[in-house]
Amino acid sequence: MAPISPTSRIWMDGQLVPWPDARIHVLTHGLHYGLAIFEGIRCHRTARGTAVFRLAEHLERFLDSAKIYALPLPYSGKELEKAVVELVRANGAPEAYIRPIAFTGYGEMGLDPTGSRIQVAIGMWPWGAYLGEEGMAHGVRATVSSWTRIDSRSLPPQAKCAANYANGILAKLEARAAGYDEALLLNTAGLVSEGPGENVFRVRNGVLSTPPASSGILRGVTRDTVVRLAREDGIPFQGTGFTREELFTADELFFTGTAAGVTPIREVDGRAIGTGTYPIARRLQGLYDDAVRGRLPQHRSWLTEVA
Ligand SMILES: Cc1ncc(COP(=O)(O)O)c(C=O)c1O
């Protein structure tokens, strides 16, 4: 994991505060029961200054996560949008990862969160490629986890809730202990779901596919971006998902995520994937980079300029 490099300010409960002052009590409710919903967003350097990528879509998912857990957020989407822009401007970091989080605060304990004070904070810091520059360039090695992906009947995967990540952490720990870079989780039906913090795509005979929203995934903003860019580029797409054995027979596999970008997978459980050249993943990696850096005029609306 990457150590956090502090920036100057954190937005906390409506105010910009110096980084070291953004503190909470050890008996904060959300810390004990995992009731914290969050987002992962990035801003990038573009020809028109710093721009946040698909801010509205990330905040829409943030509001959806709050809705699923019946958390009464004290701020609207528009107010949070303004807060992100204000924070990015105050910190002046052109390339950063932005983390809004809402959680049940200090004052009450017990499983019933009704009446808990909801605290909201937004932090940001520079964060390179989540699966490493080497992984981005040459692909990562993945293993199918013995842990099953959480399911809507137990813990809703479409809410980006801190509690979900205990499932991802178990899979990640197992993968790392076995010498792999990343895990791939199957869902309760035995079909491929996603990585602990990434969606997954497969290419076979030129056709792109990815597990559907109902397969235990978080609906990734990057996943949506890649599907749209692929369609525009004439790459055939089907959203019907795939099985464990179809991982091994793929011509290409890749992870997508705000943190991971578009990262090829070069091996799954000892089987080399395709020829190791990844033409479609590389093409989409390039288009994604163009999109986040404002080089696709048709997708300017995906950028919130901060200058
Ligand atoms: C479990 C999980 N799946 C998928 C993703 C990819 O989502 P996005 O592309 O919106 O970052 C993430 C990252 O937020 C994640 O945590």
The ligand as an ORCA input file, in Angstrom:
! r2SCAN-3c Opt
* xyz 0 1
  C     -15.185     -2.841     -5.248
  C     -14.906     -1.898     -6.360
  N     -15.256     -2.243     -7.602
  C     -15.040     -1.422     -8.647
  C     -14.451     -0.189     -8.481
  C     -14.239      0.720     -9.664
  O     -15.093      1.813     -9.576
  P     -14.722      3.223    -10.216
  O     -14.369      2.945    -11.623
  O     -15.935      4.042    -10.067
  O     -13.556      3.746     -9.453
  C     -14.064      0.214     -7.197
  C     -13.471      1.533     -6.966
  O     -14.117      2.418     -6.479
  C     -14.313     -0.647     -6.117
  O     -13.957     -0.302     -4.878
*
